[in-house]
Amino acid sequence: MNKEWEVLAEDSMDAVLEPEDEVPSDLGVPGGASITWRGDGRYFATVSAPEGSDVASSLRVWQTEGCALHAVGKASAVGLYTVLAWQPNGRHLYAAHAQGNHHRVVLYETNGLEHGGFDVPRSGRLTQLSWSTNSELLAVVLTDAAAVDKQGNADVVQIWHRSNWHWYLKQEQVYTDGQGVRVSWDEVAALRLHVASGAGWYRQVDLAMERTVSSSGTAAVVDGATLLLTPLQRALVPPPMCAVAAVFPHPMQCLAFGNHQGNEVVAGVTSSNELTVVQAKEGDLWEPTTEAELDDMETKGIQQAVIQPHTVALAEPLAEGAIIRSIVWLTGSSSLLVIGTPLPGEGGGEQEHRDILQRLSISWSNGTERPTATATKTGRASGCIRIAEAAAHAGALLQMQDGSMWTYASRDDEGLIPCGPGANFPVPCPFMVPTPPAALQHLGEESAPAVGLSEGGQLYWGSAPIQSACTSVAVRGQGPGGPFLLYTTRDNMLHTLPFALLGLQTAKPAQLALKPGMPANKGLGAGKYDNLYTAMHAAMRPQGAQGARDVTIRAVEQGARLLAAPPLGVRVVLQMPRGNLEGICPRVLVLAGIAAHLQVHEYGEAFELTSNNRVDLNVIVDYAWPQFLVHATDFVREVEYDQDIVDLLTSLKKESVTSEGGMYAAAMPPPPSTPQADTSLPNVTDAFPSDQEAGQQDVSQANKIELVAKALRAALLASPGGQGRFLKPILATFAVVGDLEGALGIIKEVKERQLAADEGTPRGGEGTGEGSNEDDGMQLGQASLTAEQGLKHLLLTVDVERLYRTALGMYDVQLAYMVVAHSQRDPGEYLMELQQLVKAPTEGLRRHAMDVHLGRFDRALHHLVHAGQDHFPKALQLARTKGLLRELLQLVGDRAEARKAVLGVYGEVLSQRNMQEDSALAFTAAQDLPRALEAYKVAGHWQMALTLAGRLGWQEAQVKRLAAELVDGLSSLGNLAGAAAVAVHYLADLDNGVTLLTQAREWREALRLAYKHGRDDLVDTVVAPASAEAVASTVSDVREERERVSKYLTRLKEVRHKRSAMQAALAADDEEAQPSGRDFDDTASEASSAVSGMSAYQGSTTTGTSSVTGSSGRPASTVGGKRPHKRKQKKDKSGRIRQGSPEEERALGQHIAALAPSTKQLTEAGQLAELLTLLGHEADARVLQQQLSSLVTEQQAAQQFITDNPPPEVSTQQKQQTHHTQNATAKQGATSVIDWKWDILRPVTVPSPPG
């Protein structure tokens, strides 16, 4: 039928009982029919008893569309009850039938196949199956069940849950009125069950999935009448397995962990309202309790090892016969607080809706007698939903329906006491964990007494919000680093926060959203935006990278939930969605544990914790540096396995992982204060008997590797067994600092001692007498390693080729062959090479051959020189080839002939390297003056060349030929002034000399020589034409540069005007769009940055030539004459001005700065003006000076404009702009300092005549 009650399809549900399906007459099953729908409405199932029978033999699955039969399910046993329940998620269909004297709930697939089930441990009639809306809990209702200790029958409601492929009976409620009950799950609150009785009463039951773990880390799992106990500190046994089981007479209703005389105790209330206790006999060791009873069980024929609990004798009904909901041990006492709900219809008036609070004082008996309980106080409370043991004082914590927190005092004269507004939860929190006592001692008892997790996933510490989207929470009460709060979130991250930090953060709630690693949800009710934020956060900043930065956060498997954080350890237990348990060690707990062990110098435990959790081993050395150097002996004593010591040595690195900027700097607790006396390192100096500075070592972090290696080496040698036992780590102490010769020396020493022992003459005494530590180590049998074993270990960390070359460098051929013989290489490849190296007749020549093979030519040269005078030519050739002539000079000493030979070769080498001056000096030292003169001539040092010619006694003709060659050479080298000097003084060639001086722009010197020698004609024929050409070229270049300065400045002002207008327009648009009252600084900054990078400029810029044309070395022209032909040069694209580009403004400024005249230009202009005036061309001189002065003035003004109005910084051009500005400033400074202007040539402003 549809919602208008119109019949859509119709079919018969009649079933036919097969002949073989015989039903016993005593089943008492109900007749009738039942129907259930799958969650998506696509299928429904029916079961009905055939006519004349009270049971059905099969169930039928129908398709909703057309009411077509889809499948038929047969029962594995006879007699299906007419009760059905389809899981809301559509996974399985549940039915029930008889199984012997009990009932069995079976699972069916949609295709009708049976798929497991579970037995219901109760007699009576099974009348209903009902699933919670989240498909987690199954309610089973039985009627006419036998009541316990009462007459007549009772109605029973059982709550079942499946996990790890096992069905657990989690709750059993017994109603003794016997009128029949029906149950229904709430459609909104998944864990709320509505119970109605035929007697006319109604009850609402709110359930919660609680994890029961003791303060010692023992987990308890309720499975009907069996309590599964597992100490999580020692074993991770997933239920339904356990370390030990306690079997109670009836299913457990509630339980609580406590402590009695230092032993764990569990108190539980069964569904029959019986109080039972079970106690471990030693601390939290439950297994010995079971072992003590094994013998007794074996005699009784009991196969399963279980603990038999004790039923507490009560003088009156527990909590006045109410339904017990929770119990808790009062802190610091042997009393229990019991909370019960009155049975429906009892109590009358308001008392019917108020919980009963009863305090029971437990008296423990000796031997096998039952413990007794006495009710010392009974009261009433309204709306209590959770209770927990109070940590701050004796008593218990109670949470009411509105989230308020109350304290139940253990003293008789006090009742319920409110905890204060700061302790109340804003919303009810079904899961509540008390704040550890250590946290309250550190933060003060006024801190919130409990942490709560609401149904919506909000985590609170009292009234302060901690995290939203939280899925589970646990507390580690005590241990290294103090108490910690742990919780998982919906993005599958585990957060581990110390309560000390939590107290600071909750004091500033506004900063909680900015806490590292915490999702920045907008408040605790982000709701539908949680998943969106998680997805965006994962895409932009992966959780793996975030966890690497923050040791308080790590990723966990999807759906994992916190089970416990056992105290005094670093392991956290998670329960996976499949039901199995996994133990993980959060990095922040591990680092705190390592620090705690290191503070008391427990290096064995610290190393085990570090290596097992893949923490950088440097933390052992870096923490509280340099204390490790003092306690290196303790480390060797506690870490006895030599490979562990090797691992520490090979992992050493210079950087500290605990100092500022280190990997664990923020996560490691600060070390205790280091006594000043410890820095003397008394036991480290023993490792350096030959070190003159022993006891005054530099213990800075930069020398960490060397200091640690030496300290461990000293400790290893001083330990029992010494070198023989710890050969591998001793070799590692040499290898990590690169001292392979030291390592091979140890191997050689051990090998020699082995050979001596084989010959029957051990060092240090005869037989097995007492000797050194090394000898004792060799006598430790299997604990002493041989040289071969040590060498093989060394080859694992050092390349064989490097080790082989080191052995050759020690000039030990046998050791080198030993290296290759124990490597993975063929010794035959090296045998011929070694044979060639030992063929030399003397030891010095053999060492020379080995050094040449190794490329150590300086040492080879040393051995060759000391081999005798006969080998000097070979030494000279080696020094020349390998560039060791300076070393050879030092080695030959005062041997004159040898020094001359070396210096001569040295001069040739320097000449080949075009170092002519050094070559000439070498030849001079070798008394080879002709070759020295030639070198000076090539180098252009005409003074020294002519000096050596005079020293050699050359004739005048020879000197003139040399002078002519020098003139040509100096002219080709560009030293025109030097060539002119040689031509005038040694060749008496005044015409050529004056011509060379004019080409060198040495105008004053050219005039001086012409007039000195009476050659006025040279002034008219050489000096004057050359100066005229120079003036014409200079004036032309200056005019062109003035035009470019003007053009660039005009374009620069235009570009800046457009940029300012665009910025103003954007600012105006943003002001219109910006809401009133908000800060606009960030927006303005972004607009400025955007404008500086835009290409919105219009117009064009003509670049012309970007380089400044100099006057030196250019043919001259007359003023106003034809401009000289300019050679085309390859343009530098990096200096181009690109129209409209973001860099145009900056490029314009750079080009303007480059147009400033150089010092050489100004000096030459001053001399030219002086020369023109002398020659009678004062007007031309004035034009030259005024043109150049105008260029300087205009360029300085343009540069000042750029300085006053700097361009915006774009990309990496800032450094270039700064460089150009500095150059321009330097040029301006030079312009103002150089005295190049002539006062008589300055322009004069003549006033106009009057009227």
Disulfide bonds with the S-S distance in Angstrom:
none
